[in-house]
């Protein structure tokens, strides 16, 4: 009887402790220049405007905030495309044809990091061409051109 009451007490204490984990914690109000961005898109309770690396600490301007948001959207899209490309090639879907004039097909190279390093990796000239193409896209195509009908930051349609 005594052991049962101790077990019940331990279970009740554990339940109360786990319920406290879901109670809302009080959020401290900040009185810095960062509070100017509390109404921006993406700022939501309970964190509000979240800047974990302090990129906007110090001299904060709307122009700097917009630039960082633009870069974040662009890099997020690039990461999504890289992940999708990895998934597609691992599923066995490759471009048709040859990657070079010697007759090596696209599917003759391994997937993932093994395509960059190792005995069966893509030749250096091929990697340079891919990096140059991505650089061209970065500088000439995937950029925000003002006055071309872009509706929001990161809208790269540029009038199309």
C-alpha positions in Angstrom: 0.0 0.0 0.0 2.8 2.4 0.9 4.8 1.6 -2.3 1.7 2.2 -4.4 1.1 5.6 -2.9 4.8 6.5 -3.6 4.5 5.3 -7.2 1.3 7.4 -7.6 3.0 10.4 -6.2 6.0 9.9 -8.5 3.7 9.6 -11.6 1.8 12.8 -10.6 5.0 14.7 -10.1 6.2 13.5 -13.5 3.0 14.6 -15.2 3.1 18.0 -13.5 6.8 18.5 -14.6 6.0 17.5 -18.2 3.0 19.8 -18.3 5.3 22.7 -17.2 7.3 22.2 -20.3 4.4 23.3 -22.5 3.5 26.4 -20.5 4.3 29.6 -22.3 7.4 31.3 -21.2 7.4 35.1 -20.7 9.1 36.9 -23.6 11.3 39.8 -22.7 10.6 43.0 -24.5 13.6 44.4 -26.4 14.1 48.1 -26.8 16.8 48.1 -29.5 16.8 49.2 -33.2 15.9 45.6 -34.1 12.4 46.2 -32.8 11.8 48.3 -35.9 11.6 45.0 -37.8 9.0 43.4 -35.6 6.3 44.0 -38.2 8.2 42.4 -41.1 7.1 39.3 -42.9 8.2 36.2 -41.0 8.2 37.8 -37.5 5.8 35.8 -35.5 5.1 34.9 -31.9 6.7 33.8 -29.6 10.1 34.9 -30.9 9.0 37.9 -32.9 11.9 39.1 -35.1 14.5 36.4 -34.8 18.2 37.3 -35.5 20.2 34.4 -33.9 23.6 35.4 -35.4 23.2 39.2 -34.7 23.6 40.1 -38.3 21.5 43.3 -37.7 23.1 44.4 -34.5 24.7 47.8 -34.5 24.0 50.1 -37.4 20.7 48.7 -38.6 19.1 50.2 -41.7 16.1 49.1 -43.8 18.4 48.8 -46.8 20.7 46.3 -45.0 17.7 44.3 -43.8 16.3 44.1 -47.3 19.7 43.0 -48.7 20.0 40.2 -46.1 16.5 39.1 -46.8 17.2 39.0 -50.6 20.4 37.0 -50.1 18.6 34.6 -47.7 15.8 33.9 -50.2 18.3 33.4 -53.1 20.6 31.0 -51.1 17.5 29.1 -49.9 16.4 28.6 -53.5 19.9 27.4 -54.5 20.0 24.9 -51.6 16.6 23.6 -52.6 17.7 23.1 -56.2 20.9 21.3 -55.0 18.9 19.0 -52.8 16.4 18.3 -55.5 19.3 17.6 -58.0 20.8 15.1 -55.5 17.5 13.3 -55.0 16.8 13.1 -58.8 20.3 11.7 -59.6 20.1 9.2 -56.8 16.8 8.0 -58.2 18.6 7.1 -61.4 17.4 10.0 -63.6 20.2 11.5 -65.6 20.5 13.8 -68.6 20.6 11.9 -71.9 23.7 12.0 -74.0 27.4 12.4 -73.3 29.1 14.8 -70.9 32.2 15.1 -73.0 33.5 14.4 -76.5 35.2 11.1 -75.4 31.8 9.5 -75.0 31.3 9.5 -71.2 27.6 9.5 -70.5 26.1 11.5 -67.7 25.0 8.3 -65.9 28.6 6.9 -66.0 29.6 9.2 -63.1 28.7 8.4 -59.5 26.1 10.4 -57.4 26.7 12.9 -54.6 30.2 13.9 -53.4 31.7 10.9 -55.3 31.0 12.8 -58.5 33.5 15.5 -57.3 36.2 13.4 -55.7 37.5 9.9 -56.3 38.6 7.7 -59.2 35.4 8.1 -61.3 34.8 11.8 -60.7 33.9 14.4 -63.2 37.0 15.9 -64.9 38.3 19.2 -63.7 37.4 21.0 -67.0 33.8 19.8 -66.6 33.6 21.1 -63.0 35.0 24.5 -64.2 32.4 24.7 -66.9 29.6 24.0 -64.4 30.9 26.6 -61.9 31.2 29.1 -64.7 27.6 28.5 -65.8 26.3 28.9 -62.2 28.4 32.2 -62.0 26.8 33.4 -65.2 23.3 32.6 -63.8 24.2 34.4 -60.6 25.4 37.6 -62.3 23.2 37.8 -65.3 19.9 36.0 -64.8 19.1 35.5 -61.1 19.2 39.1 -60.0 16.6 41.6 -59.0 16.3 44.2 -61.7 14.4 47.3 -60.4 11.6 48.6 -62.6 10.8 45.4 -64.4 7.6 44.5 -62.6 9.0 42.5 -59.7 6.3 42.2 -57.1 8.4 41.4 -54.0 12.0 40.8 -52.8 13.4 37.7 -54.5 11.0 37.9 -57.5 13.4 37.1 -60.3 10.9 37.1 -63.2 12.3 40.5 -64.4 9.3 41.3 -66.5 8.6 37.9 -67.9 
